[in-house]
Amino acid sequence: MLDESKAPLYKWFTGGLTNISYNCIDRHVDEGRGKDIAVIYESVYTKRGRIIKYEDLLYKVSRFARVLSN
């Protein structure tokens, strides 16, 4: 929803809550696509690549979130 109360300074979704991490990662695992590829990384400098699956990415993000919360 668009808040037009202070036009021309508009705000979207005022008071709303969202979990971007859930939309990007968790929902794919919840829907059974944990083994699908989430990220393909290729370095021009090191000539190395890496493939990360959704379930691995969820684990790494969750682990780092615990670090930040502590």
N, CA, C and O of each residue as an XYZ file, in Angstrom:
280
protein
N       0.848     -1.171      0.000
C       0.000      0.000      0.000
C       0.898      1.240      0.000
O       1.938      1.270      0.658
N       0.488      2.231     -0.728
C       1.245      3.471     -0.860
C       0.694      4.519      0.103
O      -0.500      4.820      0.100
N       1.589      5.070      0.930
C       1.219      6.134      1.857
C       1.471      7.468      1.160
O       2.618      7.846      0.924
N       0.403      8.171      0.838
C       0.509      9.455      0.134
C       0.301     10.641      1.065
O       0.115     11.763      0.594
N       0.328     10.418      2.369
C      -0.007     11.475      3.329
C       0.986     12.629      3.337
O       0.632     13.732      3.752
N       2.212     12.408      2.893
C       3.223     13.469      2.872
C       3.766     13.660      1.459
O       4.971     13.804      1.253
N       2.855     13.658      0.496
C       3.252     13.829     -0.908
C       4.039     15.118     -1.062
O       3.683     16.114     -0.432
N       5.057     15.145     -1.842
C       5.528     14.138     -2.796
C       6.509     13.118     -2.183
O       7.192     12.411     -2.924
N       6.588     13.033     -0.860
C       7.451     12.039     -0.213
C       6.600     10.806      0.100
O       6.009     10.696      1.174
N       6.554      9.896     -0.850
C       5.713      8.704     -0.727
C       6.464      7.588     -0.008
O       7.691      7.503     -0.077
N       5.713      6.739      0.680
C       6.292      5.570      1.348
C       5.453      4.349      1.009
O       4.223      4.396      1.001
N       6.143      3.271      0.734
C       5.461      2.004      0.446
C       5.423      1.142      1.700
O       6.399      1.090      2.449
N       4.314      0.475      1.931
C       4.148     -0.521      2.980
C       4.529     -0.003      4.368
O       5.214     -0.702      5.116
N       4.106      1.185      4.716
C       4.402      1.716      6.046
C       3.754      0.833      7.101
O       2.587      0.457      6.988
N       4.525      0.513      8.120
C       4.027     -0.348      9.183
C       4.021     -1.821      8.842
O       3.691     -2.660      9.680
N       4.387     -2.136      7.609
C       4.396     -3.531      7.188
C       5.661     -4.244      7.630
O       6.695     -3.617      7.860
N       5.568     -5.554      7.746
C       6.714     -6.374      8.104
C       6.958     -7.383      6.985
O       6.013     -7.941      6.427
N       8.200     -7.608      6.669
C       8.540     -8.606      5.665
C       9.836     -9.282      6.048
O      10.664     -8.709      6.755
N      10.004    -10.485      5.585
C      11.228    -11.233      5.819
C      11.791    -11.571      4.453
O      11.402    -12.566      3.841
N      12.697    -10.752      3.980
C      13.255    -10.928      2.648
C      14.012    -12.245      2.541
O      13.986    -12.892      1.494
N      14.677    -12.639      3.601
C      15.396    -13.908      3.589
C      14.436    -15.067      3.346
O      14.763    -15.994      2.606
N      13.261    -15.023      3.959
C      12.282    -16.088      3.745
C      11.872    -16.133      2.280
O      11.806    -17.209      1.686
N      11.600    -14.983      1.701
C      11.165    -14.930      0.310
C      12.252    -15.400     -0.654
O      11.942    -15.947     -1.712
N      13.502    -15.198     -0.308
C      14.608    -15.561     -1.197
C      15.117    -16.973     -0.996
O      15.580    -17.595     -1.952
N      15.046    -17.498      0.210
C      15.686    -18.780      0.516
C      14.717    -19.785      1.118
O      14.456    -20.829      0.520
N      14.185    -19.484      2.286
C      13.398    -20.449      3.069
C      12.240    -21.055      2.282
O      12.004    -22.261      2.354
N      11.526    -20.233      1.541
C      10.344    -20.751      0.858
C      10.699    -21.812     -0.174
O       9.915    -22.729     -0.415
N      11.874    -21.696     -0.786
C      12.296    -22.698     -1.755
C      12.554    -24.044     -1.070
O      12.187    -25.097     -1.593
N      13.180    -23.996      0.090
C      13.424    -25.216      0.860
C      12.097    -25.787      1.341
O      11.878    -26.994      1.248
N      11.207    -24.938      1.854
C       9.899    -25.373      2.334
C       9.068    -26.026      1.228
O       8.263    -26.918      1.496
N       9.265    -25.579     -0.011
C       8.509    -26.117     -1.150
C       9.198    -27.313     -1.806
O       8.783    -27.766     -2.873
N      10.264    -27.827     -1.156
C      10.915    -29.033     -1.656
C      11.988    -28.815     -2.699
O      12.396    -29.763     -3.370
N      12.454    -27.588     -2.851
C      13.493    -27.305     -3.840
C      14.853    -27.045     -3.195
O      15.674    -26.322     -3.759
N      15.097    -27.624     -2.024
C      16.347    -27.411     -1.304
C      17.580    -27.873     -2.067
O      18.664    -27.318     -1.889
N      17.426    -28.874     -2.908
C      18.560    -29.401     -3.678
C      18.810    -28.617     -4.969
O      19.799    -28.857     -5.661
N      17.923    -27.688     -5.289
C      18.102    -26.866     -6.492
C      19.197    -25.833     -6.272
O      19.507    -25.466     -5.138
N      19.767    -25.378     -7.355
C      20.851    -24.393     -7.297
C      20.285    -23.011     -6.966
O      19.346    -22.539     -7.608
N      20.874    -22.375     -5.953
C      20.475    -21.026     -5.554
C      21.459    -19.987     -6.094
O      21.058    -18.903     -6.519
N      22.750    -20.329     -6.073
C      23.793    -19.379     -6.484
C      24.846    -20.113     -7.310
O      25.288    -21.205     -6.952
N      25.232    -19.497     -8.408
C      26.392    -19.968     -9.178
C      27.389    -18.825     -9.170
O      27.100    -17.727     -9.645
N      28.559    -19.095     -8.627
C      29.594    -18.067     -8.501
C      30.799    -18.475     -9.338
O      31.292    -19.597     -9.218
N      31.265    -17.580    -10.172
C      32.477    -17.816    -10.949
C      33.373    -16.594    -10.819
O      32.960    -15.473    -11.115
N      34.607    -16.824    -10.372
C      35.553    -15.734    -10.191
C      36.421    -15.566    -11.432
O      37.023    -16.524    -11.917
N      36.476    -14.367    -11.928
C      37.323    -14.056    -13.067
C      38.794    -14.092    -12.652
O      39.661    -14.444    -13.452
N      39.067    -13.732    -11.417
C      40.441    -13.624    -10.945
C      41.059    -14.965    -10.578
O      42.204    -15.239    -10.938
N      40.319    -15.793     -9.872
C      40.882    -17.080     -9.427
C      40.551    -18.217    -10.381
O      41.084    -19.317    -10.241
N      39.678    -17.964    -11.347
C      39.238    -18.992    -12.309
C      38.569    -20.172    -11.613
O      38.626    -21.301    -12.102
N      37.942    -19.915    -10.484
C      37.230    -20.950     -9.748
C      35.749    -20.620     -9.699
O      35.337    -19.463     -9.787
N      34.978    -21.661     -9.559
C      33.538    -21.477     -9.462
C      32.991    -22.243     -8.275
O      33.658    -23.101     -7.697
N      31.775    -21.914     -7.934
C      31.127    -22.587     -6.820
C      29.626    -22.589     -7.046
O      29.053    -21.606     -7.516
N      29.005    -23.691     -6.711
C      27.557    -23.814     -6.803
C      27.026    -24.029     -5.389
O      27.520    -24.886     -4.656
N      26.016    -23.245     -5.012
C      25.429    -23.353     -3.678
C      23.947    -23.685     -3.841
O      23.225    -23.005     -4.570
N      23.511    -24.725     -3.163
C      22.107    -25.137     -3.194
C      21.330    -24.372     -2.128
O      21.903    -23.854     -1.170
N      20.014    -24.314     -2.315
C      19.170    -23.585     -1.369
C      19.327    -24.099      0.058
O      19.390    -23.303      0.995
N      19.391    -25.413      0.238
C      19.498    -25.948      1.603
C      20.826    -25.559      2.244
O      20.874    -25.306      3.448
N      21.897    -25.507      1.466
C      23.194    -25.075      1.994
C      23.191    -23.581      2.312
O      23.737    -23.146      3.325
N      22.571    -22.814      1.435
C      22.490    -21.370      1.654
C      21.657    -21.060      2.895
O      22.009    -20.174      3.674
N      20.563    -21.778      3.081
C      19.730    -21.592      4.277
C      20.528    -21.886      5.538
O      20.433    -21.150      6.521
N      21.310    -22.950      5.517
C      22.134    -23.292      6.675
C      23.131    -22.179      6.973
O      23.277    -21.772      8.126
N      23.820    -21.683      5.945
C      24.830    -20.636      6.146
C      24.202    -19.326      6.631
O      24.746    -18.665      7.516
N      23.067    -18.955      6.056
C      22.389    -17.718      6.463
C      21.882    -17.835      7.897
O      22.006    -16.894      8.680
N      21.309    -18.995      8.242
C      20.814    -19.203      9.604
C      21.944    -19.167     10.620
O      21.808    -18.602     11.706
N      23.043    -19.769     10.254
C      24.207    -19.785     11.152
C      24.739    -18.366     11.383
O      25.050    -17.994     12.514
N      24.841    -17.587     10.318
C      25.332    -16.217     10.450
C      24.329    -15.348     11.209
O      24.732    -14.453     11.952
N      23.040    -15.596     11.034
C      22.016    -14.852     11.785
C      22.175    -15.088     13.281
O      22.001    -14.166     14.077
N      22.506    -16.327     13.670
C      22.753    -16.620     15.088
C      23.969    -15.846     15.595
O      23.969    -15.357     16.725
N      24.993    -15.739     14.769
C      26.183    -14.967     15.154
C      25.792    -13.517     15.409
O      26.185    -12.927     16.415
N      25.013    -12.947     14.487
C      24.609    -11.549     14.645
C      23.711    -11.344     15.867
O      23.825    -10.329     16.555
N      22.828    -12.290     16.139
C      21.927    -12.120     17.280
C      22.643    -12.264     18.622
O      22.206    -11.708     19.630
N      23.744    -13.012     18.625
C      24.518    -13.141     19.858
C      25.328    -11.883     20.068
O      26.058    -11.776     21.053
